[in-house]
Amino acid sequence: MNAAPEEITSLVGREVYSNNGVFVGEIEDVRLDLDAQAVTGLALAELNHELFAGRVGGNTGVILPYRWVRAVGDVVLINDIIERLDTGSDDAEGEAEIEV
């Protein structure tokens, strides 16, 4: 069943959880590629301080690649961020997986 398209701004304010149920943060903004007309990242604020301890300081947010998104509903589910943080690996495109 195809759902009606939603405005991008409807993502702002939604909570983001890993697929293991760990709260990651709240969407504050989205990063767009205007040429491709696609969302490329989610800017998160109100971060889970335990999850990002030692990686993000103070009131800093992060930008997660949109390709990590598994589902969008009342909340946004992403691939398990804890595994990605622990390995510190880079993605296939050579960019840091989490931008601080």
A tleap script that builds the chain and sets N, CA, C and O, in Angstrom:
source leaprc.protein.ff14SB
mol = sequence {
  NMET ASN ALA ALA PRO GLU GLU ILE THR SER
  LEU VAL GLY ARG GLU VAL TYR SER ASN ASN
  GLY VAL PHE VAL GLY GLU ILE GLU ASP VAL
  ARG LEU ASP LEU ASP ALA GLN ALA VAL THR
  GLY LEU ALA LEU ALA GLU LEU ASN HIE GLU
  LEU PHE ALA GLY ARG VAL GLY GLY ASN THR
  GLY VAL ILE LEU PRO TYR ARG TRP VAL ARG
  ALA VAL GLY ASP VAL VAL LEU ILE ASN ASP
  ILE ILE GLU ARG LEU ASP THR GLY SER ASP
  ASP ALA GLU GLY GLU ALA GLU ILE GLU CVAL
}
set mol.1.N position { 0.849 -1.158 0.000 }
set mol.1.CA position { 0.000 0.000 0.000 }
set mol.1.C position { 0.902 1.231 0.000 }
set mol.1.O position { 1.788 1.336 0.848 }
set mol.2.N position { 0.702 2.154 -0.918 }
set mol.2.CA position { 1.487 3.383 -0.986 }
set mol.2.C position { 0.836 4.456 -0.135 }
set mol.2.O position { -0.354 4.743 -0.265 }
set mol.3.N position { 1.636 5.042 0.736 }
set mol.3.CA position { 1.141 6.129 1.573 }
set mol.3.C position { 1.270 7.439 0.814 }
set mol.3.O position { 2.107 7.576 -0.079 }
set mol.4.N position { 0.446 8.385 1.174 }
set mol.4.CA position { 0.534 9.713 0.563 }
set mol.4.C position { 1.859 10.353 0.966 }
set mol.4.O position { 2.318 10.169 2.094 }
set mol.5.N position { 2.472 11.097 0.062 }
set mol.5.CA position { 3.739 11.754 0.413 }
set mol.5.C position { 3.546 12.750 1.551 }
set mol.5.O position { 2.501 13.389 1.671 }
set mol.6.N position { 4.586 12.866 2.385 }
set mol.6.CA position { 4.558 13.810 3.500 }
set mol.6.C position { 5.557 14.923 3.227 }
set mol.6.O position { 6.524 14.727 2.490 }
set mol.7.N position { 5.330 16.077 3.814 }
set mol.7.CA position { 6.282 17.164 3.707 }
set mol.7.C position { 7.517 16.820 4.526 }
set mol.7.O position { 7.420 16.185 5.576 }
set mol.8.N position { 8.671 17.244 4.041 }
set mol.8.CA position { 9.920 16.980 4.743 }
set mol.8.C position { 9.885 17.563 6.148 }
set mol.8.O position { 10.432 16.979 7.084 }
set mol.9.N position { 9.250 18.698 6.291 }
set mol.9.CA position { 9.217 19.348 7.603 }
set mol.9.C position { 8.490 18.501 8.641 }
set mol.9.O position { 8.645 18.736 9.839 }
set mol.10.N position { 7.704 17.525 8.208 }
set mol.10.CA position { 7.014 16.675 9.170 }
set mol.10.C position { 7.991 15.772 9.926 }
set mol.10.O position { 7.630 15.214 10.962 }
set mol.11.N position { 9.222 15.620 9.425 }
set mol.11.CA position { 10.231 14.834 10.130 }
set mol.11.C position { 10.767 15.565 11.361 }
set mol.11.O position { 11.153 14.933 12.345 }
set mol.12.N position { 10.790 16.891 11.303 }
set mol.12.CA position { 11.352 17.684 12.393 }
set mol.12.C position { 10.544 17.439 13.669 }
set mol.12.O position { 9.315 17.514 13.673 }
set mol.13.N position { 11.261 17.149 14.735 }
set mol.13.CA position { 10.625 16.891 16.024 }
set mol.13.C position { 10.393 15.421 16.315 }
set mol.13.O position { 10.079 15.063 17.450 }
set mol.14.N position { 10.541 14.563 15.318 }
set mol.14.CA position { 10.348 13.129 15.574 }
set mol.14.C position { 11.554 12.548 16.301 }
set mol.14.O position { 12.695 12.951 16.075 }
set mol.15.N position { 11.275 11.607 17.167 }
set mol.15.CA position { 12.340 10.925 17.889 }
set mol.15.C position { 12.950 9.850 17.007 }
set mol.15.O position { 12.264 9.244 16.184 }
set mol.16.N position { 14.247 9.619 17.186 }
set mol.16.CA position { 14.983 8.619 16.420 }
set mol.16.C position { 15.458 7.536 17.380 }
set mol.16.O position { 16.042 7.822 18.425 }
set mol.17.N position { 15.194 6.283 17.001 }
set mol.17.CA position { 15.602 5.122 17.793 }
set mol.17.C position { 16.381 4.161 16.912 }
set mol.17.O position { 16.152 4.085 15.705 }
set mol.18.N position { 17.314 3.420 17.531 }
set mol.18.CA position { 18.002 2.367 16.788 }
set mol.18.C position { 17.033 1.200 16.642 }
set mol.18.O position { 15.998 1.149 17.306 }
set mol.19.N position { 17.383 0.264 15.764 }
set mol.19.CA position { 16.505 -0.891 15.584 }
set mol.19.C position { 16.493 -1.789 16.816 }
set mol.19.O position { 15.698 -2.725 16.893 }
set mol.20.N position { 17.376 -1.509 17.788 }
set mol.20.CA position { 17.368 -2.242 19.058 }
set mol.20.C position { 16.596 -1.508 20.138 }
set mol.20.O position { 16.586 -1.937 21.292 }
set mol.21.N position { 15.945 -0.400 19.778 }
set mol.21.CA position { 15.111 0.326 20.724 }
set mol.21.C position { 15.839 1.361 21.559 }
set mol.21.O position { 15.274 1.868 22.528 }
set mol.22.N position { 17.079 1.692 21.212 }
set mol.22.CA position { 17.845 2.692 21.960 }
set mol.22.C position { 17.522 4.078 21.420 }
set mol.22.O position { 17.624 4.316 20.216 }
set mol.23.N position { 17.132 4.995 22.304 }
set mol.23.CA position { 16.864 6.371 21.894 }
set mol.23.C position { 18.170 7.004 21.444 }
set mol.23.O position { 19.178 6.923 22.147 }
set mol.24.N position { 18.157 7.642 20.257 }
set mol.24.CA position { 19.349 8.267 19.695 }
set mol.24.C position { 19.276 9.782 19.819 }
set mol.24.O position { 20.239 10.415 20.253 }
set mol.25.N position { 18.144 10.371 19.443 }
set mol.25.CA position { 17.988 11.817 19.507 }
set mol.25.C position { 16.691 12.241 18.854 }
set mol.25.O position { 15.835 11.415 18.537 }
set mol.26.N position { 16.559 13.544 18.658 }
set mol.26.CA position { 15.362 14.111 18.040 }
set mol.26.C position { 15.778 14.878 16.791 }
set mol.26.O position { 16.774 15.602 16.805 }
set mol.27.N position { 15.018 14.720 15.716 }
set mol.27.CA position { 15.349 15.388 14.462 }
set mol.27.C position { 15.114 16.890 14.605 }
set mol.27.O position { 14.027 17.344 14.964 }
set mol.28.N position { 16.167 17.637 14.312 }
set mol.28.CA position { 16.105 19.096 14.374 }
set mol.28.C position { 16.033 19.702 12.975 }
set mol.28.O position { 15.462 20.775 12.782 }
set mol.29.N position { 16.620 19.003 11.997 }
set mol.29.CA position { 16.666 19.513 10.626 }
set mol.29.C position { 17.000 18.354 9.695 }
set mol.29.O position { 17.366 17.270 10.151 }
set mol.30.N position { 16.874 18.579 8.407 }
set mol.30.CA position { 17.255 17.577 7.420 }
set mol.30.C position { 18.271 18.178 6.461 }
set mol.30.O position { 18.252 19.379 6.193 }
set mol.31.N position { 19.159 17.332 5.947 }
set mol.31.CA position { 20.122 17.762 4.937 }
set mol.31.C position { 19.612 17.252 3.592 }
set mol.31.O position { 19.243 16.086 3.451 }
set mol.32.N position { 19.601 18.153 2.604 }
set mol.32.CA position { 19.053 17.837 1.297 }
set mol.32.C position { 20.116 17.925 0.221 }
set mol.32.O position { 21.049 18.723 0.315 }
set mol.33.N position { 19.965 17.090 -0.813 }
set mol.33.CA position { 20.724 17.229 -2.049 }
set mol.33.C position { 19.713 17.741 -3.063 }
set mol.33.O position { 18.893 16.980 -3.577 }
set mol.34.N position { 19.778 19.036 -3.344 }
set mol.34.CA position { 18.775 19.653 -4.208 }
set mol.34.C position { 18.856 19.152 -5.642 }
set mol.34.O position { 17.832 19.043 -6.318 }
set mol.35.N position { 20.066 18.846 -6.116 }
set mol.35.CA position { 20.202 18.333 -7.480 }
set mol.35.C position { 19.522 16.977 -7.634 }
set mol.35.O position { 18.845 16.719 -8.629 }
set mol.36.N position { 19.713 16.112 -6.635 }
set mol.36.CA position { 19.106 14.778 -6.682 }
set mol.36.C position { 17.691 14.763 -6.125 }
set mol.36.O position { 16.992 13.754 -6.226 }
set mol.37.N position { 17.266 15.877 -5.536 }
set mol.37.CA position { 15.958 15.983 -4.905 }
set mol.37.C position { 15.748 14.856 -3.894 }
set mol.37.O position { 14.753 14.131 -3.928 }
set mol.38.N position { 16.735 14.740 -2.986 }
set mol.38.CA position { 16.697 13.658 -2.006 }
set mol.38.C position { 17.190 14.145 -0.648 }
set mol.38.O position { 17.996 15.070 -0.549 }
set mol.39.N position { 16.683 13.497 0.389 }
set mol.39.CA position { 17.180 13.735 1.741 }
set mol.39.C position { 18.461 12.919 1.887 }
set mol.39.O position { 18.475 11.725 1.586 }
set mol.40.N position { 19.540 13.558 2.349 }
set mol.40.CA position { 20.807 12.849 2.512 }
set mol.40.C position { 21.206 12.656 3.970 }
set mol.40.O position { 22.066 11.827 4.269 }
set mol.41.N position { 20.596 13.406 4.875 }
set mol.41.CA position { 20.967 13.258 6.271 }
set mol.41.C position { 19.922 13.826 7.206 }
set mol.41.O position { 19.077 14.632 6.816 }
set mol.42.N position { 20.002 13.385 8.449 }
set mol.42.CA position { 19.124 13.880 9.504 }
set mol.42.C position { 19.984 14.547 10.565 }
set mol.42.O position { 20.883 13.920 11.126 }
set mol.43.N position { 19.711 15.814 10.841 }
set mol.43.CA position { 20.421 16.540 11.896 }
set mol.43.C position { 19.684 16.302 13.202 }
set mol.43.O position { 18.508 16.641 13.338 }
set mol.44.N position { 20.394 15.711 14.165 }
set mol.44.CA position { 19.773 15.368 15.443 }
set mol.44.C position { 20.255 16.282 16.551 }
set mol.44.O position { 21.416 16.687 16.587 }
set mol.45.N position { 19.354 16.594 17.441 }
set mol.45.CA position { 19.656 17.330 18.668 }
set mol.45.C position { 19.001 16.543 19.797 }
set mol.45.O position { 18.480 15.450 19.575 }
set mol.46.N position { 19.027 17.088 20.990 }
set mol.46.CA position { 18.468 16.380 22.152 }
set mol.46.C position { 18.980 14.944 22.164 }
set mol.46.O position { 18.205 13.995 22.283 }
set mol.47.N position { 20.294 14.799 22.038 }
set mol.47.CA position { 20.917 13.487 21.900 }
set mol.47.C position { 20.873 12.676 23.179 }
set mol.47.O position { 20.758 13.221 24.277 }
set mol.48.N position { 20.967 11.365 23.019 }
set mol.48.CA position { 21.142 10.443 24.130 }
set mol.48.C position { 22.583 10.630 24.609 }
set mol.48.O position { 23.519 10.155 23.966 }
set mol.49.N position { 22.760 11.319 25.733 }
set mol.49.CA position { 24.098 11.671 26.200 }
set mol.49.C position { 24.931 10.445 26.559 }
set mol.49.O position { 26.153 10.473 26.411 }
set mol.50.N position { 24.305 9.380 27.023 }
set mol.50.CA position { 25.046 8.157 27.330 }
set mol.50.C position { 25.604 7.531 26.060 }
set mol.50.O position { 26.723 7.018 26.058 }
set mol.51.N position { 24.835 7.570 24.987 }
set mol.51.CA position { 25.247 6.974 23.722 }
set mol.51.C position { 26.424 7.721 23.100 }
set mol.51.O position { 27.330 7.104 22.540 }
set mol.52.N position { 26.409 9.047 23.200 }
set mol.52.CA position { 27.423 9.863 22.543 }
set mol.52.C position { 28.496 10.382 23.499 }
set mol.52.O position { 29.275 11.256 23.121 }
set mol.53.N position { 28.553 9.868 24.722 }
set mol.53.CA position { 29.534 10.334 25.709 }
set mol.53.C position { 30.946 10.216 25.150 }
set mol.53.O position { 31.336 9.165 24.640 }
set mol.54.N position { 31.703 11.296 25.249 }
set mol.54.CA position { 33.075 11.302 24.763 }
set mol.54.C position { 33.211 11.517 23.269 }
set mol.54.O position { 34.324 11.664 22.764 }
set mol.55.N position { 32.092 11.540 22.550 }
set mol.55.CA position { 32.133 11.724 21.098 }
set mol.55.C position { 31.592 13.086 20.687 }
set mol.55.O position { 32.045 13.673 19.704 }
set mol.56.N position { 30.629 13.577 21.439 }
set mol.56.CA position { 29.980 14.850 21.144 }
set mol.56.C position { 29.952 15.652 22.434 }
set mol.56.O position { 29.574 15.136 23.486 }
set mol.57.N position { 30.348 16.902 22.351 }
set mol.57.CA position { 30.391 17.706 23.565 }
set mol.57.C position { 29.263 18.705 23.660 }
set mol.57.O position { 28.756 19.191 22.649 }
set mol.58.N position { 28.880 19.004 24.870 }
set mol.58.CA position { 27.930 20.072 25.159 }
set mol.58.C position { 26.645 20.009 24.377 }
set mol.58.O position { 25.945 18.996 24.378 }
set mol.59.N position { 26.339 21.109 23.704 }
set mol.59.CA position { 25.092 21.222 22.954 }
set mol.59.C position { 25.255 20.882 21.481 }
set mol.59.O position { 24.438 21.295 20.658 }
set mol.60.N position { 26.290 20.141 21.139 }
set mol.60.CA position { 26.543 19.781 19.753 }
set mol.60.C position { 25.568 18.705 19.300 }
set mol.60.O position { 25.185 17.837 20.085 }
set mol.61.N position { 25.173 18.762 18.052 }
set mol.61.CA position { 24.332 17.727 17.477 }
set mol.61.C position { 25.133 16.874 16.517 }
set mol.61.O position { 26.342 17.054 16.374 }
set mol.62.N position { 24.463 15.950 15.863 }
set mol.62.CA position { 25.104 15.099 14.862 }
set mol.62.C position { 24.226 15.029 13.627 }
set mol.62.O position { 23.024 15.290 13.686 }
set mol.63.N position { 24.845 14.672 12.502 }
set mol.63.CA position { 24.096 14.416 11.275 }
set mol.63.C position { 24.300 12.956 10.918 }
set mol.63.O position { 25.427 12.505 10.711 }
set mol.64.N position { 23.193 12.222 10.848 }
set mol.64.CA position { 23.244 10.814 10.471 }
set mol.64.C position { 22.915 10.676 8.990 }
set mol.64.O position { 22.016 11.358 8.498 }
set mol.65.N position { 23.622 9.809 8.270 }
set mol.65.CA position { 23.288 9.580 6.860 }
set mol.65.C position { 21.869 9.018 6.732 }
set mol.65.O position { 21.478 8.140 7.500 }
set mol.66.N position { 21.116 9.511 5.783 }
set mol.66.CA position { 19.730 9.058 5.632 }
set mol.66.C position { 19.656 7.592 5.230 }
set mol.66.O position { 18.645 6.934 5.474 }
set mol.67.N position { 20.710 7.077 4.621 }
set mol.67.CA position { 20.695 5.659 4.211 }
set mol.67.C position { 20.620 4.724 5.411 }
set mol.67.O position { 20.318 3.542 5.245 }
set mol.68.N position { 20.889 5.226 6.625 }
set mol.68.CA position { 20.751 4.414 7.826 }
set mol.68.C position { 19.297 4.226 8.236 }
set mol.68.O position { 19.000 3.355 9.053 }
set mol.69.N position { 18.386 5.021 7.688 }
set mol.69.CA position { 16.978 4.972 8.083 }
set mol.69.C position { 16.354 3.665 7.591 }
set mol.69.O position { 16.450 3.308 6.417 }
set mol.70.N position { 15.718 2.974 8.520 }
set mol.70.CA position { 15.038 1.722 8.194 }
set mol.70.C position { 13.537 1.925 8.021 }
set mol.70.O position { 12.910 1.276 7.184 }
set mol.71.N position { 12.961 2.836 8.822 }
set mol.71.CA position { 11.519 3.059 8.765 }
set mol.71.C position { 11.198 4.442 9.316 }
set mol.71.O position { 11.873 4.950 10.211 }
set mol.72.N position { 10.148 5.034 8.756 }
set mol.72.CA position { 9.657 6.323 9.232 }
set mol.72.C position { 8.185 6.164 9.558 }
set mol.72.O position { 7.394 5.741 8.715 }
set mol.73.N position { 7.827 6.499 10.767 }
set mol.73.CA position { 6.444 6.453 11.218 }
set mol.73.C position { 6.274 7.524 12.277 }
set mol.73.O position { 6.696 8.666 12.091 }
set mol.74.N position { 5.656 7.154 13.389 }
set mol.74.CA position { 5.560 8.099 14.506 }
set mol.74.C position { 6.945 8.429 15.039 }
set mol.74.O position { 7.184 9.525 15.547 }
set mol.75.N position { 7.860 7.465 14.916 }
set mol.75.CA position { 9.275 7.662 15.235 }
set mol.75.C position { 10.071 7.207 14.014 }
set mol.75.O position { 9.523 6.591 13.099 }
set mol.76.N position { 11.366 7.516 14.010 }
set mol.76.CA position { 12.242 7.087 12.920 }
set mol.76.C position { 13.163 6.006 13.463 }
set mol.76.O position { 13.801 6.186 14.501 }
set mol.77.N position { 13.229 4.881 12.755 }
set mol.77.CA position { 14.116 3.786 13.144 }
set mol.77.C position { 15.334 3.787 12.231 }
set mol.77.O position { 15.215 3.915 11.012 }
set mol.78.N position { 16.515 3.642 12.846 }
set mol.78.CA position { 17.748 3.585 12.070 }
set mol.78.C position { 18.477 2.290 12.372 }
set mol.78.O position { 18.187 1.622 13.364 }
set mol.79.N position { 19.438 1.932 11.502 }
set mol.79.CA position { 20.302 0.790 11.772 }
set mol.79.C position { 21.006 1.004 13.092 }
set mol.79.O position { 21.117 2.137 13.562 }
set mol.80.N position { 21.477 -0.060 13.690 }
set mol.80.CA position { 22.061 0.009 15.027 }
set mol.80.C position { 23.276 0.921 15.066 }
set mol.80.O position { 24.345 0.572 14.565 }
set mol.81.N position { 23.104 2.075 15.657 }
set mol.81.CA position { 24.162 3.085 15.731 }
set mol.81.C position { 25.252 2.683 16.704 }
set mol.81.O position { 26.396 3.107 16.539 }
set mol.82.N position { 24.945 1.889 17.703 }
set mol.82.CA position { 25.940 1.511 18.708 }
set mol.82.C position { 27.065 0.719 18.053 }
set mol.82.O position { 28.238 0.955 18.341 }
set mol.83.N position { 26.719 -0.215 17.178 }
set mol.83.CA position { 27.743 -0.985 16.472 }
set mol.83.C position { 28.613 -0.071 15.621 }
set mol.83.O position { 29.829 -0.257 15.568 }
set mol.84.N position { 28.023 0.902 14.962 }
set mol.84.CA position { 28.777 1.809 14.102 }
set mol.84.C position { 29.692 2.723 14.917 }
set mol.84.O position { 30.804 3.028 14.487 }
set mol.85.N position { 29.235 3.156 16.079 }
set mol.85.CA position { 30.067 3.995 16.935 }
set mol.85.C position { 31.240 3.208 17.503 }
set mol.85.O position { 32.355 3.722 17.591 }
set mol.86.N position { 30.990 1.970 17.884 }
set mol.86.CA position { 32.042 1.157 18.484 }
set mol.86.C position { 33.141 0.796 17.499 }
set mol.86.O position { 34.311 0.733 17.877 }
set mol.87.N position { 32.783 0.558 16.230 }
set mol.87.CA position { 33.800 0.178 15.251 }
set mol.87.C position { 34.552 1.381 14.731 }
set mol.87.O position { 35.711 1.263 14.334 }
set mol.88.N position { 33.900 2.558 14.727 }
set mol.88.CA position { 34.545 3.759 14.219 }
set mol.88.C position { 34.890 3.662 12.752 }
set mol.88.O position { 35.758 4.393 12.274 }
set mol.89.N position { 34.229 2.772 12.021 }
set mol.89.CA position { 34.551 2.567 10.609 }
set mol.89.C position { 33.952 3.653 9.739 }
set mol.89.O position { 33.021 4.347 10.147 }
set mol.90.N position { 34.484 3.796 8.554 }
set mol.90.CA position { 33.955 4.725 7.561 }
set mol.90.C position { 33.050 3.962 6.618 }
set mol.90.O position { 33.160 2.743 6.482 }
set mol.91.N position { 32.164 4.679 5.977 }
set mol.91.CA position { 31.249 4.025 5.056 }
set mol.91.C position { 31.919 3.842 3.704 }
set mol.91.O position { 33.069 4.238 3.513 }
set mol.92.N position { 31.199 3.245 2.772 }
set mol.92.CA position { 31.748 2.921 1.467 }
set mol.92.C position { 32.157 4.149 0.673 }
set mol.92.O position { 33.016 4.057 -0.203 }
set mol.93.N position { 31.561 5.291 0.963 }
set mol.93.CA position { 31.887 6.498 0.225 }
set mol.93.C position { 33.070 7.234 0.838 }
set mol.93.O position { 33.479 8.274 0.322 }
set mol.94.N position { 33.620 6.722 1.916 }
set mol.94.CA position { 34.786 7.321 2.536 }
set mol.94.C position { 34.481 8.504 3.431 }
set mol.94.O position { 35.410 9.166 3.894 }
set mol.95.N position { 33.225 8.796 3.690 }
set mol.95.CA position { 32.857 9.880 4.586 }
set mol.95.C position { 32.731 9.328 5.992 }
set mol.95.O position { 32.475 8.139 6.182 }
set mol.96.N position { 32.909 10.179 6.959 }
set mol.96.CA position { 32.664 9.762 8.332 }
set mol.96.C position { 31.191 9.423 8.451 }
set mol.96.O position { 30.343 10.118 7.892 }
set mol.97.N position { 30.886 8.372 9.168 }
set mol.97.CA position { 29.503 7.932 9.242 }
set mol.97.C position { 28.643 8.865 10.077 }
set mol.97.O position { 27.445 9.001 9.829 }
set mol.98.N position { 29.251 9.505 11.065 }
set mol.98.CA position { 28.516 10.468 11.872 }
set mol.98.C position { 29.293 11.763 11.841 }
set mol.98.O position { 30.479 11.799 12.169 }
set mol.99.N position { 28.623 12.821 11.447 }
set mol.99.CA position { 29.269 14.127 11.429 }
set mol.99.C position { 28.913 14.859 12.703 }
set mol.99.O position { 27.745 14.932 13.087 }
set mol.100.N position { 29.906 15.389 13.343 }
set mol.100.CA position { 29.691 16.124 14.584 }
set mol.100.C position { 29.764 17.604 14.313 }
set mol.100.O position { 29.608 18.408 15.231 }
savepdb mol mol.pdb
quit
